[in-house]
Structure formats: C-alpha cells, structure tokens
C-alpha cells in the first residue's frame, strides 16, 4: 500500500463540471491511500472578506457550471465497469473558515426562497481544536465535517454540472459520510476516475437554504479499493451504526423508492432475508432521510441499524 499526497492547484482541480474525458491527475494501485487537499467553492475564491455582491460576480463568471472545486480525477488500477469503488474515509481536517449563502429568487433552489428575498453571505471562523463554530455570539454549533462530493466518472460522454448527483455519486451531500464511514460507488468507466470536493464543516439533512457550512479541507485521507462484486448499482454506504442506501431523482418520491428498493436488494442478497422479509424490516426499522432537496436531483437516504443484522452475517 502506498500513500499519495495531492495538493489542490489549477493542475489538480476542476471547477463546476464532471466529465469522463478528463485525464487522470494520478494513477494508483488498488488499496492505495490518498491524502487530498480540497479547495472551497469557485476555485477557492471565497474568503472571509467576500461580500454577497462578490458572490454574484462569481456566479456570473461560472454560468453553466456548478460552484464546486473537485480534486481529481484519480485512476485506480483494477477498477472495471461492473465493479465498485470502495472509499474508506479515514480522516478529514478542516480549513480555518467557511461560509453559508442565502441566495434570493430567481436563482435559488432553497426551500424558503420567496420568504428571503435578499441575498446574504454569512462567514464562520472554525475552531478546529474544539470542533465548533458560532452561529451568532454565544450560540455554538458542533462541527461534523464530510465531503459533499465523492464520485466517479459517469457512464456517458456528457458534461455534467457538478451540482447534480447521480448513479456515479457526485454531489451526494450526505452528512453521514464522516470519517470512519465507507462509501461504495459503482464503476461506470475503467479505472473509475475518482474525484472529491465540496468540503462541508457541518450540514443538516435537507441542506434547506441550498448551502451547508461550505469550507475547504487541509487533508481528506481516503483509501480507494476495488470491490469485484458490487451489490448495488447506486451509491451506498456503511457507517459504524448503519447501512445506508441512496436515491437521486427530480421527484422526491422516486428518490425514496430507489433508496428503499436498494436496501431491500442489499438485505436479501447479503443477509439471508427474503425480499418480503427485507421490505417489512425496512418499514419497521429503516429511517428515510431527505439528504438534500436543493440540487436538481433530490436525494433520499435510507438508514438501517447494523446491530439488527449482527446475527445474519
């Protein structure tokens, strides 16, 4: 096993779009570890001095693109179409500051857009020793960092805006994917072509005003391995406490159907349950969470406690 270090730079970061034609910045062996630096949005252009008017100018300069800065892609030897890429999230180290945006209509997908007609950028200093920040003086929030985007190259040759997640992963925005968890992504292109970015210091499920506490990572330490027989054709994850399946669709109900269907498939394949048993178990014990409702494709993730399944392995 080799550990590779990748600094964020114009040579290693793509901003706003995902394409299978991007050349890899690095090729690694199956099971190698990577330590990535990630930039903040719009190529790390936002600082604590950035105003909302500055943000509007950044948006205009990136028309037709998402705001996300993506480190990669990284080619993984042995990853083939029909396999899966296993991403073990080993450690995440935050940058010193972050921000949240309230974007007014007509350019926002926030859930309460028309109740907040005036734009706002709110800056946060991140206390990485205490792992907390302040919403307002004296009102402290715990930090729980995760990568909003982890993905592989999509199956088609189209240019994908970085904001919209899909079967290839991308802008998943699932706050359960913290250090100590494992994400599985089906591989659609040989060598996978993995990328990561969109660092979040903390986010609630839903990401209701369209942004999390957006930041950068000094270090995102990941292990990338190839799984020869993926159990699902969409992203799914294992945390210390839960199995997680995910659905992405413009219709929230369809995203929920995908997440539950994948959980039933997973349980019936790997835990010796009939599909009927698994469906009942999901109704009794699985929680459906709105991962995010603001990214074009809505995200739903289903969480099932692993403790229930300990005797089935």
N, C-alpha and C positions, 0 to 999 in steps of 0.2 A: 504494500500500500504506500502510495506517495501522497504527500500533502502539497497542493498547488496554491499559490497566492496570486490573486488578481486585483490590482488597483483599478479604481474607476478612472477612466480617461476618455478622450474623444475616440481613441482606438478600440476601447473595450466596451463602450456603452452605446446603445441605440436608443433614440428618444421617440416614443409615441407610436411606433408601428412594430408589427411582428410579421416576419416573412420566412418561409422555409429556404429561400435563396440566400439568406445572409451567410457569409462564410464564417466558420468557427474561429474564435479567437484563441482556442486551446483545444487539444485533443488529449483525453485522459484514459486510463485503463479502468475497467470495471472494478468498483470498490474503492477507487481513489477518493481522497477528500479534497475539497476546495474551500479556500477562505477568501470570500469575495468582499470587496468594498462596494457599497451601492451609493449612488447619488440621490438627492432629492428630486422633486418634480422639475420638469423643463430643463434638464441638464444641470441641475443643482443651482438654478438661477435665483431661487428664493432665499433671502437672508432675513435676519430679524429687522432689518430696515426696510424691507419691501412693503410697499403700500398696495391697496386694492387696485388703484389705477395702474400700477406696475403689472399686476396680475392680468388685467385686461389686455395690456400690451403683449404679454407673453402668450396669452390665448390667441390673439390675432396673428402672432408670428408662427403659430403651430396649427393653423386651420387645416382640418382634415387628418389630424393626428391626435393621439391621446397625450396626456402630460407626462407619462411615466418614463423614467430613466431605467433601462434594462441592461444589466451587466451580462454579457454573453454574445452569441451562443457558445456553449461548450459541447464538443462532440465526445461521446462516450463509446469507446470500442466495445463491440459485442452487442450493443443495443440495435435491435432489428424491428422492423414492422411486425407487430403481433406479440412483442414482448412488452414489458412495462419498466419504467424507470422508478426505482425506489430512492427517495430523498430523505435521508435521516438528518433532522435538524438538530445539530449538536450544540450550537452556541450562537447567540445574537447579541452584538454590542452596539448600543445606540450612539448616534451622534449627539451633539450638545444642545440642539434646539429643534423645534418643529413648529408647525402651524396648522390651522384649520380655516377653511373657507366657507362662507355663506355666499353663494352666487345667486343674484336676482334673476327673475324671468327676463327674457325668454330663453336664457342659456343655461338653465339649471334643471337637473332631474331630481333635486331634493324634494322630499315628500311634502314639505310645507312652503314651497317656493313662493306662492302668492300671498302668504302671510308675512313674508320677509322680503319686501320689495327693494331693499337697499343692500348692496354688497358689503362684505366685511371680511377682512383677514385678521385672524387672532393669532399672535405669536406666543410660544411657550418656551421657557427655559426648562431643560430636562435635568433633573437631579439624578444622575446615574449611580450615585452611591446609595441613596435612599430608595431609588427607583420610584420616584414620584414627581409630580409637577403640580402647579396651581392653576385652577380654572380662573379664580379671582383670588385676591389676597386672603389667605386663611382657609381656602376651600381646596383641599389637596385631593389629587387623583392618583391612584396607583398606576404604574406603567406595566404593560404586558406586551412586549414587542413581538411582532411577527412580520413576515414578508407577505405583503398583499398580492404580489405576483410571483408565482413559480410556474413555469410552463415548458413545454417542448414545442418543436416546430409543428405547425398544423399540417394536415394531410394534403390540402390543396395548395395551389400556387398563388392564391390571392394575397393581397396586402390586408392584414387585419389591424384595425385600430386597437391600441393596447388596452383601452378601457373595457373591452367586451370579452368576457370569459367564454370558454367553450370546452369541448371534449379534450382539447390539448392543454387545459389548465388556463394559464394566463392570469387575468385579474380576478382571482378567486375571492380575495378579501375575507377569508375565513379566520376569525380571531382565535380559533382553537389551535392553529398551526404554530404554536410557540416552540421554543427549544424543548427537546425531549419527545417530540412527536415525529411521526413518519408519514410522508405523503407518497402516494403511488400515482404515476401518470402513465396512461397507455402511450406507446411509442407509435408515431404515425410516419416517421421518416427514419431511415437507417442512421445510426449514431445519435439519435434522439434530438440533439441540438437544444440543450437546456439553457435557460436564462432565468434571472431573478431580479427583483427590484421592488419598488413601491413600498419602502420600509414604513411601518406604522409603529408608533410608540404605544398606542392603545386605540381600540375601536370597539364600539358596541355592535352586536349583531343588528344588521339593517343598514348601518352607515347612513343614517337618515337624512343628513344635510348634504350628502354626496362626498364628503371627505372625512377621513379619520384624522388622528393627530399625525400628520404627514412629516416624515423626517428622513434621515439617511442612516446607514449602518457603517460604522467603522469596520466591523467584521460580521460576516454571515458565514459561519463554519458549517459546511454540509458534507455529507458522504453520499456519493452517487453510485448506485449499484443496479445491475440488470436482473430483473425477475423474468424467468423464461416462460412462465405460465400465468399471465395476469388473470385475476378472477373477474375483472370488470373492464368495460370499455369507456369509463369515465373516471375522473379523479376520485380517489377515496383515500382515507387516512386512518391511522391507528394512533391514539394518544395513550398515555398511561391508564386512562379510565374508560375510554370509549372506542368503539368502532364508528367511523363516520363515512357516510356516502353523500354524494353531492349531485344536484341537478341544476342546469342552467337553461333558461328559456325566457322568451319575451313574456310569456304567460306564467304567472306565479304558480298556478295550479299544476301546469305541466312540469315545471321545475320540481315541485313537490312529488309528482308521480314518478319522475326519474329517480329522485333520491330514495323513495320507498322501494321502488322496483329493484334498484341496485342492492339495497340492503337485503331484500328477500332472496335475491340471487346469491349474494355472498354467504348468507346464513345456510342456505340449502346446499351450497357447494362445499363449504369448509367446516360446518358444524353439525352435520348429520341430522338436519331437520328437513321435513318435507316443506314444500313451498307454502302449504296451508299452515303448518306449524309456525313457519317464519313470519307469515303475514299476521297471524294472531299475536305473536310475540311483539311485532312492531307496534300493533295497536295498543298493547298493554304496557310496553316499556320504552319504546323509542320516542324521542323528542324531535319534532320538526322545528328547525330554527330558520328564520329568514336571514340568510348570510348577508345579503345586500339586495336592495330594491332600487338601485340608482345607476346601474351600469349598462343599461340597454338590455342585456340578458339578466333577468333576475336570478339570484342564487338562493337555493334552499339546501341546508344540510340536515341529514338525519343522524342523531346520536343514539347509540345503544350501549348501555353499560357492559363493559367486558367481564365484570365479575359474574354476570349471569351465565356466561358461556365457559367458565373455567373448567367445568366438568365435561364439556363437549369436545375439547381438543384432543 
